[in-house]
Amino acid sequence: MSGQLKWQTGQVDTIVIHCVGDELIWNGAFIDPTLIDKWHAAGGMVRKAEYRERWNPHLAHFGYHAMIDPAGGVHTGRGLDEQGEHVKGHNNHTWGVLFSGATKWTYNAWWALRGLVLQWNEMLGDPIVCGHRDFANVKKTCPNFDVAAWVKNSMEPLPECVLEVKK
Ligand SMILES: [Zn+2]
């Protein structure tokens, strides 16, 4: 079995951040990985059985390696030794995280993203951390914030992208 698993973390040199979409209704909306899984199923994405059997078998399609929800919960997706489906042409050297929201995120979500990326940074050495839109020929604006500016600012929440939670 393990001999068939060619995807190794040593090949991963980039972390890619995604948002859910551009529609403001997604800001603060609680989205479960199983919903994303349904969307990805509709998009024709399928995980290989050998990976699915070992890790998150309930997610048969989910293309990202992780997802952050608006409450700051971190959900796992594909295995970290499994190729994702999230950036055309770059799935073979990237890990992808879905930052659930459109243009604004809660403080809890921002801190959770920071924690996850710091953890992945440690695992990968010194990876590039970027947004989906930072790849050439990507027309989307995903993840709708400047990842480089965020990294430069010690991954502190970007003030213009904070969703204040009404109490
Ligand atoms: Zn994206």
Backbone and ligand atoms as CSV (ligand in chain L), in Angstrom:
chain,resi,resn,atom,element,x,y,z
A,1,MET,N,N,0.834,-1.205,0.000
A,1,MET,CA,C,0.000,0.000,0.000
A,1,MET,C,C,0.865,1.249,0.000
A,2,SER,N,N,1.779,1.346,0.984
A,2,SER,CA,C,2.522,2.597,1.104
A,2,SER,C,C,3.395,2.845,-0.126
A,3,GLY,N,N,3.777,1.767,-0.793
A,3,GLY,CA,C,4.593,1.932,-1.987
A,3,GLY,C,C,3.873,2.683,-3.099
A,4,GLN,N,N,2.552,2.648,-3.042
A,4,GLN,CA,C,1.783,3.330,-4.087
A,4,GLN,C,C,1.622,4.819,-3.801
A,5,LEU,N,N,1.938,5.218,-2.591
A,5,LEU,CA,C,1.684,6.591,-2.201
A,5,LEU,C,C,2.884,7.453,-2.542
A,6,LYS,N,N,2.851,8.024,-3.717
A,6,LYS,CA,C,4.011,8.759,-4.205
A,6,LYS,C,C,4.034,10.199,-3.706
A,7,TRP,N,N,2.886,10.667,-3.288
A,7,TRP,CA,C,2.792,12.048,-2.837
A,7,TRP,C,C,3.476,12.173,-1.485
A,8,GLN,N,N,4.533,12.909,-1.430
A,8,GLN,CA,C,5.289,13.077,-0.197
A,8,GLN,C,C,5.336,14.547,0.174
A,9,THR,N,N,5.314,14.801,1.473
A,9,THR,CA,C,5.309,16.199,1.904
A,9,THR,C,C,6.567,16.929,1.448
A,10,GLY,N,N,7.643,16.207,1.202
A,10,GLY,CA,C,8.878,16.846,0.748
A,10,GLY,C,C,8.711,17.571,-0.572
A,11,GLN,N,N,7.686,17.208,-1.317
A,11,GLN,CA,C,7.452,17.857,-2.612
A,11,GLN,C,C,6.658,19.153,-2.467
A,12,VAL,N,N,6.080,19.339,-1.301
A,12,VAL,CA,C,5.214,20.503,-1.111
A,12,VAL,C,C,6.063,21.711,-0.738
A,13,ASP,N,N,5.945,22.779,-1.514
A,13,ASP,CA,C,6.725,23.982,-1.225
A,13,ASP,C,C,5.859,25.225,-1.091
A,14,THR,N,N,4.538,25.051,-1.187
A,14,THR,CA,C,3.653,26.221,-1.201
A,14,THR,C,C,2.348,25.933,-0.467
A,15,ILE,N,N,1.923,26.898,0.313
A,15,ILE,CA,C,0.619,26.845,0.982
A,15,ILE,C,C,-0.289,27.857,0.289
A,16,VAL,N,N,-1.465,27.399,-0.105
A,16,VAL,CA,C,-2.381,28.272,-0.851
A,16,VAL,C,C,-3.658,28.493,-0.038
A,17,ILE,N,N,-4.029,29.754,0.105
A,17,ILE,CA,C,-5.235,30.104,0.854
A,17,ILE,C,C,-6.363,30.444,-0.131
A,18,HIS,N,N,-7.549,29.895,0.184
A,18,HIS,CA,C,-8.739,30.118,-0.642
A,18,HIS,C,C,-9.867,30.676,0.214
A,19,CYS,N,N,-10.800,31.369,-0.439
A,19,CYS,CA,C,-12.040,31.754,0.228
A,19,CYS,C,C,-13.173,30.961,-0.416
A,20,VAL,N,N,-14.389,31.138,0.109
A,20,VAL,CA,C,-15.510,30.358,-0.419
A,20,VAL,C,C,-16.029,30.931,-1.734
A,21,GLY,N,N,-16.092,32.246,-1.815
A,21,GLY,CA,C,-16.594,32.880,-3.031
A,21,GLY,C,C,-16.626,34.373,-2.839
A,22,ASP,N,N,-17.197,35.067,-3.814
A,22,ASP,CA,C,-17.205,36.523,-3.736
A,22,ASP,C,C,-18.487,37.073,-3.119
A,23,GLU,N,N,-19.488,36.229,-2.953
A,23,GLU,CA,C,-20.780,36.718,-2.462
A,23,GLU,C,C,-20.731,36.955,-0.957
A,24,LEU,N,N,-21.188,38.143,-0.565
A,24,LEU,CA,C,-21.069,38.544,0.830
A,24,LEU,C,C,-21.857,37.652,1.776
A,25,ILE,N,N,-22.830,36.905,1.233
A,25,ILE,CA,C,-23.595,35.996,2.103
A,25,ILE,C,C,-22.684,34.963,2.769
A,26,TRP,N,N,-21.510,34.745,2.211
A,26,TRP,CA,C,-20.620,33.730,2.796
A,26,TRP,C,C,-19.822,34.264,3.975
A,27,ASN,N,N,-19.824,35.589,4.170
A,27,ASN,CA,C,-19.107,36.133,5.322
A,27,ASN,C,C,-19.784,35.672,6.609
A,28,GLY,N,N,-19.082,34.926,7.416
A,28,GLY,CA,C,-19.617,34.469,8.687
A,28,GLY,C,C,-20.563,33.286,8.582
A,29,ALA,N,N,-20.843,32.840,7.379
A,29,ALA,CA,C,-21.751,31.695,7.215
A,29,ALA,C,C,-21.036,30.410,7.625
A,30,PHE,N,N,-21.704,29.637,8.450
A,30,PHE,CA,C,-21.063,28.395,8.861
A,30,PHE,C,C,-21.202,27.364,7.750
A,31,ILE,N,N,-20.091,26.983,7.230
A,31,ILE,CA,C,-20.084,25.999,6.157
A,31,ILE,C,C,-19.318,24.782,6.629
A,32,ASP,N,N,-19.941,23.655,6.494
A,32,ASP,CA,C,-19.350,22.407,6.941
A,32,ASP,C,C,-18.578,21.764,5.779
A,33,PRO,N,N,-17.506,21.057,6.083
A,33,PRO,CA,C,-16.774,20.391,4.994
A,33,PRO,C,C,-17.663,19.494,4.125
A,34,THR,N,N,-18.724,18.948,4.717
A,34,THR,CA,C,-19.570,18.064,3.912
A,34,THR,C,C,-20.330,18.840,2.830
A,35,LEU,N,N,-20.605,20.135,3.093
A,35,LEU,CA,C,-21.247,20.959,2.056
A,35,LEU,C,C,-20.257,21.213,0.910
A,36,ILE,N,N,-19.037,21.559,1.281
A,36,ILE,CA,C,-18.000,21.764,0.261
A,36,ILE,C,C,-17.798,20.468,-0.525
A,37,ASP,N,N,-17.864,19.361,0.194
A,37,ASP,CA,C,-17.705,18.062,-0.457
A,37,ASP,C,C,-18.765,17.865,-1.543
A,38,LYS,N,N,-19.994,18.307,-1.243
A,38,LYS,CA,C,-21.078,18.194,-2.235
A,38,LYS,C,C,-20.786,19.086,-3.441
A,39,TRP,N,N,-20.296,20.297,-3.191
A,39,TRP,CA,C,-19.964,21.207,-4.295
A,39,TRP,C,C,-18.878,20.594,-5.167
A,40,HIS,N,N,-17.889,20.018,-4.504
A,40,HIS,CA,C,-16.772,19.452,-5.266
A,40,HIS,C,C,-17.196,18.185,-6.012
A,41,ALA,N,N,-18.138,17.477,-5.438
A,41,ALA,CA,C,-18.692,16.318,-6.146
A,41,ALA,C,C,-19.374,16.793,-7.432
A,42,ALA,N,N,-20.141,17.876,-7.307
A,42,ALA,CA,C,-20.841,18.416,-8.468
A,42,ALA,C,C,-19.850,18.912,-9.522
A,43,GLY,N,N,-18.668,19.315,-9.057
A,43,GLY,CA,C,-17.629,19.782,-9.969
A,43,GLY,C,C,-16.816,18.645,-10.574
A,44,GLY,N,N,-17.175,17.432,-10.208
A,44,GLY,CA,C,-16.517,16.272,-10.792
A,44,GLY,C,C,-15.220,15.872,-10.121
A,45,MET,N,N,-14.965,16.413,-8.940
A,45,MET,CA,C,-13.729,16.061,-8.243
A,45,MET,C,C,-13.927,14.768,-7.447
A,46,VAL,N,N,-12.929,13.908,-7.478
A,46,VAL,CA,C,-13.027,12.625,-6.767
A,46,VAL,C,C,-11.683,12.310,-6.115
A,47,ARG,N,N,-11.748,11.929,-4.838
A,47,ARG,CA,C,-10.512,11.494,-4.157
A,47,ARG,C,C,-10.224,10.045,-4.514
A,48,LYS,N,N,-8.968,9.712,-4.562
A,48,LYS,CA,C,-8.592,8.329,-4.826
A,48,LYS,C,C,-8.952,7.465,-3.622
A,49,ALA,N,N,-9.485,6.287,-3.901
A,49,ALA,CA,C,-9.998,5.412,-2.841
A,49,ALA,C,C,-8.937,5.080,-1.798
A,50,GLU,N,N,-7.710,4.883,-2.240
A,50,GLU,CA,C,-6.684,4.452,-1.282
A,50,GLU,C,C,-6.418,5.514,-0.220
A,51,TYR,N,N,-6.603,6.770,-0.562
A,51,TYR,CA,C,-6.426,7.848,0.414
A,51,TYR,C,C,-7.683,8.021,1.257
A,52,ARG,N,N,-8.811,7.952,0.584
A,52,ARG,CA,C,-10.088,8.159,1.264
A,52,ARG,C,C,-10.305,7.107,2.348
A,53,GLU,N,N,-9.900,5.877,2.052
A,53,GLU,CA,C,-10.086,4.802,3.026
A,53,GLU,C,C,-9.284,5.054,4.296
A,54,ARG,N,N,-8.170,5.729,4.160
A,54,ARG,CA,C,-7.295,5.938,5.313
A,54,ARG,C,C,-7.655,7.193,6.100
A,55,TRP,N,N,-8.293,8.169,5.437
A,55,TRP,CA,C,-8.405,9.489,6.060
A,55,TRP,C,C,-9.670,10.185,5.582
A,56,ASN,N,N,-10.515,10.573,6.525
A,56,ASN,CA,C,-11.768,11.284,6.202
A,56,ASN,C,C,-12.573,10.604,5.092
A,57,PRO,N,N,-12.926,9.347,5.297
A,57,PRO,CA,C,-13.651,8.623,4.246
A,57,PRO,C,C,-15.009,9.248,3.896
A,58,HIS,N,N,-15.559,10.068,4.828
A,58,HIS,CA,C,-16.859,10.700,4.549
A,58,HIS,C,C,-16.724,11.824,3.522
A,59,LEU,N,N,-15.495,12.268,3.269
A,59,LEU,CA,C,-15.276,13.319,2.270
A,59,LEU,C,C,-14.708,12.675,1.008
A,60,ALA,N,N,-15.582,12.356,0.087
A,60,ALA,CA,C,-15.145,11.609,-1.097
A,60,ALA,C,C,-14.633,12.516,-2.208
A,61,HIS,N,N,-14.807,13.836,-2.042
A,61,HIS,CA,C,-14.499,14.760,-3.145
A,61,HIS,C,C,-13.671,15.974,-2.720
A,62,PHE,N,N,-13.872,16.394,-1.498
A,62,PHE,CA,C,-13.256,17.603,-0.907
A,62,PHE,C,C,-11.830,17.825,-1.422
A,63,GLY,N,N,-11.583,19.005,-1.991
A,63,GLY,CA,C,-10.312,19.224,-2.684
A,63,GLY,C,C,-9.198,19.850,-1.868
A,64,TYR,N,N,-9.544,20.406,-0.700
A,64,TYR,CA,C,-8.546,21.109,0.115
A,64,TYR,C,C,-7.973,20.179,1.190
A,65,HIS,N,N,-6.876,20.628,1.779
A,65,HIS,CA,C,-6.280,19.849,2.866
A,65,HIS,C,C,-6.821,20.261,4.228
A,66,ALA,N,N,-7.439,21.414,4.278
A,66,ALA,CA,C,-8.017,21.874,5.544
A,66,ALA,C,C,-9.022,22.974,5.265
A,67,MET,N,N,-9.788,23.264,6.296
A,67,MET,CA,C,-10.779,24.331,6.199
A,67,MET,C,C,-10.917,25.000,7.560
A,68,ILE,N,N,-11.016,26.327,7.546
A,68,ILE,CA,C,-11.227,27.097,8.777
A,68,ILE,C,C,-12.668,27.596,8.756
A,69,ASP,N,N,-13.411,27.341,9.833
A,69,ASP,CA,C,-14.786,27.852,9.867
A,69,ASP,C,C,-14.829,29.191,10.607
A,70,PRO,N,N,-15.963,29.901,10.525
A,70,PRO,CA,C,-16.022,31.258,11.097
A,70,PRO,C,C,-15.819,31.306,12.610
A,71,ALA,N,N,-16.064,30.189,13.298
A,71,ALA,CA,C,-15.858,30.173,14.743
A,71,ALA,C,C,-14.392,29.919,15.100
A,72,GLY,N,N,-13.583,29.673,14.084
A,72,GLY,CA,C,-12.170,29.394,14.344
A,72,GLY,C,C,-11.863,27.905,14.410
A,73,GLY,N,N,-12.849,27.095,14.070
A,73,GLY,CA,C,-12.612,25.646,14.043
A,73,GLY,C,C,-11.764,25.267,12.839
A,74,VAL,N,N,-10.855,24.325,13.068
A,74,VAL,CA,C,-10.012,23.849,11.974
A,74,VAL,C,C,-10.461,22.434,11.613
A,75,HIS,N,N,-10.820,22.236,10.354
A,75,HIS,CA,C,-11.276,20.931,9.874
A,75,HIS,C,C,-10.230,20.358,8.930
A,76,THR,N,N,-9.968,19.075,9.062
A,76,THR,CA,C,-9.057,18.450,8.116
A,76,THR,C,C,-9.831,18.057,6.866
A,77,GLY,N,N,-9.126,17.936,5.762
A,77,GLY,CA,C,-9.756,17.542,4.511
A,77,GLY,C,C,-9.011,16.371,3.919
A,78,ARG,N,N,-8.365,16.604,2.799
A,78,ARG,CA,C,-7.525,15.533,2.237
A,78,ARG,C,C,-6.335,15.294,3.162
A,79,GLY,N,N,-5.762,14.111,3.060
A,79,GLY,CA,C,-4.568,13.822,3.845
A,79,GLY,C,C,-3.421,14.703,3.380
A,80,LEU,N,N,-2.485,14.953,4.286
A,80,LEU,CA,C,-1.357,15.818,3.919
A,80,LEU,C,C,-0.378,15.100,2.990
A,81,ASP,N,N,-0.553,13.800,2.844
A,81,ASP,CA,C,0.271,13.061,1.879
A,81,ASP,C,C,-0.503,12.822,0.576
A,82,GLU,N,N,-1.624,13.516,0.463
A,82,GLU,CA,C,-2.513,13.304,-0.681
A,82,GLU,C,C,-2.575,14.572,-1.530
A,83,GLN,N,N,-2.527,14.393,-2.824
A,83,GLN,CA,C,-2.611,15.558,-3.704
A,83,GLN,C,C,-3.994,16.191,-3.614
A,84,GLY,N,N,-4.024,17.508,-3.496
A,84,GLY,CA,C,-5.289,18.226,-3.449
A,84,GLY,C,C,-5.783,18.562,-4.841
A,85,GLU,N,N,-6.955,19.222,-4.872
A,85,GLU,CA,C,-7.501,19.753,-6.128
A,85,GLU,C,C,-8.010,21.139,-5.821
A,86,HIS,N,N,-7.145,22.120,-5.992
A,86,HIS,CA,C,-7.539,23.478,-5.615
A,86,HIS,C,C,-6.876,24.565,-6.445
A,87,VAL,N,N,-5.759,24.273,-7.089
A,87,VAL,CA,C,-5.135,25.254,-7.998
A,87,VAL,C,C,-4.731,24.531,-9.264
A,88,LYS,N,N,-5.385,24.879,-10.349
A,88,LYS,CA,C,-5.100,24.229,-11.618
A,88,LYS,C,C,-3.608,24.325,-11.950
A,89,GLY,N,N,-3.021,23.191,-12.232
A,89,GLY,CA,C,-1.615,23.169,-12.635
A,89,GLY,C,C,-0.621,23.187,-11.493
A,90,HIS,N,N,-1.114,23.334,-10.266
A,90,HIS,CA,C,-0.190,23.428,-9.128
A,90,HIS,C,C,-0.562,22.510,-7.972
A,91,ASN,N,N,-1.393,21.526,-8.256
A,91,ASN,CA,C,-1.813,20.641,-7.177
A,91,ASN,C,C,-0.706,19.702,-6.723
A,92,ASN,N,N,0.323,19.549,-7.526
A,92,ASN,CA,C,1.355,18.570,-7.182
A,92,ASN,C,C,2.434,19.121,-6.254
A,93,HIS,N,N,2.341,20.371,-5.855
A,93,HIS,CA,C,3.358,20.882,-4.916
A,93,HIS,C,C,2.775,21.856,-3.892
A,94,THR,N,N,1.469,21.764,-3.693
A,94,THR,CA,C,0.823,22.721,-2.791
A,94,THR,C,C,-0.119,22.028,-1.797
A,95,TRP,N,N,-0.285,22.667,-0.659
A,95,TRP,CA,C,-1.380,22.324,0.245
A,95,TRP,C,C,-2.366,23.481,0.180
A,96,GLY,N,N,-3.645,23.160,0.224
A,96,GLY,CA,C,-4.668,24.194,0.132
A,96,GLY,C,C,-5.526,24.239,1.382
A,97,VAL,N,N,-5.817,25.460,1.829
A,97,VAL,CA,C,-6.743,25.629,2.950
A,97,VAL,C,C,-7.868,26.556,2.526
A,98,LEU,N,N,-9.084,26.160,2.863
A,98,LEU,CA,C,-10.261,26.985,2.598
A,98,LEU,C,C,-10.542,27.839,3.826
A,99,PHE,N,N,-10.472,29.145,3.632
A,99,PHE,CA,C,-10.742,30.113,4.700
A,99,PHE,C,C,-12.193,30.535,4.504
A,100,SER,N,N,-13.079,29.904,5.280
A,100,SER,CA,C,-14.503,30.024,5.011
A,100,SER,C,C,-15.011,31.444,5.210
A,101,GLY,N,N,-15.450,32.055,4.125
A,101,GLY,CA,C,-15.907,33.433,4.104
A,101,GLY,C,C,-15.684,33.973,2.710
A,102,ALA,N,N,-16.032,35.255,2.521
A,102,ALA,CA,C,-15.873,35.848,1.188
A,102,ALA,C,C,-14.881,37.008,1.207
A,103,THR,N,N,-15.160,37.978,2.064
A,103,THR,CA,C,-14.300,39.169,2.101
A,103,THR,C,C,-13.912,39.566,3.520
A,104,LYS,N,N,-14.643,39.039,4.505
A,104,LYS,CA,C,-14.360,39.363,5.908
A,104,LYS,C,C,-14.434,38.109,6.753
A,105,TRP,N,N,-13.591,38.068,7.780
A,105,TRP,CA,C,-13.519,36.894,8.644
A,105,TRP,C,C,-13.435,37.338,10.103
A,106,THR,N,N,-13.951,36.516,10.991
A,106,THR,CA,C,-13.916,36.837,12.417
A,106,THR,C,C,-12.477,36.769,12.931
A,107,TYR,N,N,-12.259,37.417,14.065
A,107,TYR,CA,C,-10.937,37.319,14.691
A,107,TYR,C,C,-10.586,35.858,14.958
A,108,ASN,N,N,-11.565,35.096,15.455
A,108,ASN,CA,C,-11.302,33.682,15.735
A,108,ASN,C,C,-10.823,32.947,14.492
A,109,ALA,N,N,-11.454,33.247,13.365
A,109,ALA,CA,C,-11.047,32.588,12.121
A,109,ALA,C,C,-9.641,33.025,11.714
A,110,TRP,N,N,-9.367,34.318,11.826
A,110,TRP,CA,C,-8.023,34.812,11.481
A,110,TRP,C,C,-6.947,34.143,12.324
A,111,TRP,N,N,-7.208,34.038,13.632
A,111,TRP,CA,C,-6.177,33.424,14.503
A,111,TRP,C,C,-6.036,31.941,14.206
A,112,ALA,N,N,-7.138,31.310,13.861
A,112,ALA,CA,C,-7.063,29.880,13.529
A,112,ALA,C,C,-6.254,29.671,12.245
A,113,LEU,N,N,-6.464,30.559,11.266
A,113,LEU,CA,C,-5.695,30.455,10.018
A,113,LEU,C,C,-4.209,30.638,10.310
A,114,ARG,N,N,-3.917,31.618,11.143
A,114,ARG,CA,C,-2.523,31.872,11.506
A,114,ARG,C,C,-1.907,30.617,12.151
A,115,GLY,N,N,-2.651,30.025,13.091
A,115,GLY,CA,C,-2.140,28.837,13.775
A,115,GLY,C,C,-1.871,27.694,12.809
A,116,LEU,N,N,-2.797,27.485,11.889
A,116,LEU,CA,C,-2.633,26.390,10.925
A,116,LEU,C,C,-1.439,26.648,10.003
A,117,VAL,N,N,-1.347,27.863,9.495
A,117,VAL,CA,C,-0.258,28.159,8.556
A,117,VAL,C,C,1.103,28.077,9.270
A,118,LEU,N,N,1.150,28.533,10.512
A,118,LEU,CA,C,2.422,28.425,11.257
A,118,LEU,C,C,2.800,26.959,11.444
A,119,GLN,N,N,1.804,26.142,11.724
A,119,GLN,CA,C,2.056,24.706,11.900
A,119,GLN,C,C,2.552,24.085,10.597
A,120,TRP,N,N,1.897,24.420,9.512
A,120,TRP,CA,C,2.314,23.894,8.199
A,120,TRP,C,C,3.694,24.429,7.816
A,121,ASN,N,N,3.947,25.698,8.137
A,121,ASN,CA,C,5.273,26.264,7.851
A,121,ASN,C,C,6.350,25.423,8.514
A,122,GLU,N,N,6.077,25.050,9.751
A,122,GLU,CA,C,7.045,24.258,10.497
A,122,GLU,C,C,7.256,22.895,9.844
A,123,MET,N,N,6.165,22.296,9.393
A,123,MET,CA,C,6.248,20.973,8.772
A,123,MET,C,C,6.979,21.024,7.430
A,124,LEU,N,N,6.828,22.126,6.722
A,124,LEU,CA,C,7.350,22.205,5.351
A,124,LEU,C,C,8.689,22.925,5.248
A,125,GLY,N,N,9.169,23.460,6.360
A,125,GLY,CA,C,10.396,24.233,6.275
A,125,GLY,C,C,10.037,25.687,6.050
A,126,ASP,N,N,10.319,26.169,4.892
A,126,ASP,CA,C,10.059,27.582,4.627
A,126,ASP,C,C,9.255,27.729,3.344
A,127,PRO,N,N,8.002,27.291,3.391
A,127,PRO,CA,C,7.209,27.310,2.153
A,127,PRO,C,C,6.797,28.721,1.749
A,128,ILE,N,N,6.417,28.863,0.501
A,128,ILE,CA,C,5.750,30.078,0.046
A,128,ILE,C,C,4.329,30.017,0.594
A,129,VAL,N,N,3.834,31.129,1.080
A,129,VAL,CA,C,2.432,31.217,1.509
A,129,VAL,C,C,1.768,32.253,0.603
A,130,CYS,N,N,0.758,31.830,-0.131
A,130,CYS,CA,C,0.151,32.759,-1.091
A,130,CYS,C,C,-1.348,32.517,-1.205
A,131,GLY,N,N,-1.982,33.345,-1.979
A,131,GLY,CA,C,-3.410,33.186,-2.263
A,131,GLY,C,C,-3.593,32.569,-3.631
A,132,HIS,N,N,-4.763,32.021,-3.840
A,132,HIS,CA,C,-5.093,31.399,-5.131
A,132,HIS,C,C,-4.802,32.359,-6.294
A,133,ARG,N,N,-5.193,33.624,-6.103
A,133,ARG,CA,C,-5.068,34.603,-7.194
A,133,ARG,C,C,-3.623,34.947,-7.534
A,134,ASP,N,N,-2.704,34.552,-6.671
A,134,ASP,CA,C,-1.309,34.914,-6.909
A,134,ASP,C,C,-0.637,34.047,-7.975
A,135,PHE,N,N,-1.306,32.996,-8.401
A,135,PHE,CA,C,-0.756,32.175,-9.479
A,135,PHE,C,C,-1.062,32.820,-10.827
A,136,ALA,N,N,-0.151,32.620,-11.757
A,136,ALA,CA,C,-0.335,33.192,-13.094
A,136,ALA,C,C,-1.592,32.611,-13.739
A,137,ASN,N,N,-2.255,33.422,-14.527
A,137,ASN,CA,C,-3.420,32.992,-15.306
A,137,ASN,C,C,-4.653,32.647,-14.470
A,138,VAL,N,N,-4.672,33.059,-13.207
A,138,VAL,CA,C,-5.880,32.859,-12.400
A,138,VAL,C,C,-6.713,34.132,-12.486
A,139,LYS,N,N,-7.945,33.975,-12.940
A,139,LYS,CA,C,-8.810,35.146,-13.121
A,139,LYS,C,C,-9.599,35.458,-11.858
A,140,LYS,N,N,-9.711,34.480,-10.958
A,140,LYS,CA,C,-10.465,34.701,-9.724
A,140,LYS,C,C,-9.738,35.689,-8.822
A,141,THR,N,N,-10.474,36.259,-7.873
A,141,THR,CA,C,-9.857,37.158,-6.903
A,141,THR,C,C,-9.592,36.446,-5.578
A,142,CYS,N,N,-9.941,35.188,-5.519
A,142,CYS,CA,C,-9.744,34.339,-4.340
A,142,CYS,C,C,-8.313,34.464,-3.805
A,143,PRO,N,N,-8.097,34.678,-2.526
A,143,PRO,CA,C,-9.059,34.652,-1.413
A,143,PRO,C,C,-9.594,36.031,-1.015
A,144,ASN,N,N,-9.511,37.000,-1.890
A,144,ASN,CA,C,-10.050,38.344,-1.637
A,144,ASN,C,C,-9.329,39.121,-0.541
A,145,PHE,N,N,-8.118,38.704,-0.220
A,145,PHE,CA,C,-7.277,39.579,0.612
A,145,PHE,C,C,-5.827,39.351,0.196
A,146,ASP,N,N,-4.972,40.286,0.597
A,146,ASP,CA,C,-3.570,40.268,0.182
A,146,ASP,C,C,-2.772,39.375,1.132
A,147,VAL,N,N,-2.535,38.143,0.701
A,147,VAL,CA,C,-1.869,37.171,1.575
A,147,VAL,C,C,-0.444,37.626,1.907
A,148,ALA,N,N,0.252,38.198,0.939
A,148,ALA,CA,C,1.623,38.665,1.192
A,148,ALA,C,C,1.637,39.739,2.281
A,149,ALA,N,N,0.664,40.646,2.230
A,149,ALA,CA,C,0.586,41.706,3.242
A,149,ALA,C,C,0.275,41.114,4.612
A,150,TRP,N,N,-0.551,40.104,4.611
A,150,TRP,CA,C,-0.914,39.421,5.861
A,150,TRP,C,C,0.312,38.730,6.471
A,151,VAL,N,N,1.062,38.033,5.650
A,151,VAL,CA,C,2.269,37.342,6.129
A,151,VAL,C,C,3.269,38.368,6.663
A,152,LYS,N,N,3.408,39.460,5.909
A,152,LYS,CA,C,4.358,40.502,6.291
A,152,LYS,C,C,3.983,41.125,7.629
A,153,ASN,N,N,2.708,41.146,7.890
A,153,ASN,CA,C,2.195,41.723,9.137
A,153,ASN,C,C,2.079,40.664,10.237
A,154,SER,N,N,2.997,39.688,10.225
A,154,SER,CA,C,3.023,38.616,11.235
A,154,SER,C,C,1.725,37.831,11.297
A,155,MET,N,N,0.998,37.791,10.176
A,155,MET,CA,C,-0.258,37.057,10.101
A,155,MET,C,C,-1.274,37.546,11.133
A,156,GLU,N,N,-1.242,38.836,11.408
A,156,GLU,CA,C,-2.270,39.438,12.257
A,156,GLU,C,C,-3.481,39.729,11.366
A,157,PRO,N,N,-4.682,39.715,11.937
A,157,PRO,CA,C,-5.868,39.985,11.117
A,157,PRO,C,C,-5.739,41.317,10.377
A,158,LEU,N,N,-6.089,41.325,9.108
A,158,LEU,CA,C,-6.068,42.573,8.342
A,158,LEU,C,C,-7.312,43.377,8.723
A,159,PRO,N,N,-7.127,44.594,9.276
A,159,PRO,CA,C,-8.262,45.352,9.845
A,159,PRO,C,C,-9.442,45.502,8.889
A,160,GLU,N,N,-9.166,45.733,7.605
A,160,GLU,CA,C,-10.259,45.947,6.658
A,160,GLU,C,C,-10.992,44.651,6.316
A,161,CYS,N,N,-10.479,43.539,6.786
A,161,CYS,CA,C,-11.082,42.241,6.474
A,161,CYS,C,C,-11.578,41.515,7.716
A,162,VAL,N,N,-11.866,42.288,8.758
A,162,VAL,CA,C,-12.361,41.664,9.982
A,162,VAL,C,C,-13.882,41.762,10.035
A,163,LEU,N,N,-14.497,40.636,10.310
A,163,LEU,CA,C,-15.951,40.587,10.482
A,163,LEU,C,C,-16.257,40.699,11.966
A,164,GLU,N,N,-16.907,41.795,12.315
A,164,GLU,CA,C,-17.281,41.975,13.727
A,164,GLU,C,C,-18.497,41.113,14.000
A,165,VAL,N,N,-18.422,40.355,15.081
A,165,VAL,CA,C,-19.539,39.459,15.430
A,165,VAL,C,C,-20.503,40.220,16.330
A,166,LYS,N,N,-21.760,40.272,15.898
A,166,LYS,CA,C,-22.776,40.950,16.705
A,166,LYS,C,C,-23.140,40.078,17.912
A,167,LYS,N,N,-23.229,40.733,19.057
A,167,LYS,CA,C,-23.539,39.957,20.254
A,167,LYS,C,C,-25.009,40.138,20.635
L,1,ZN,ZN,ZN,-9.454,29.608,-4.585
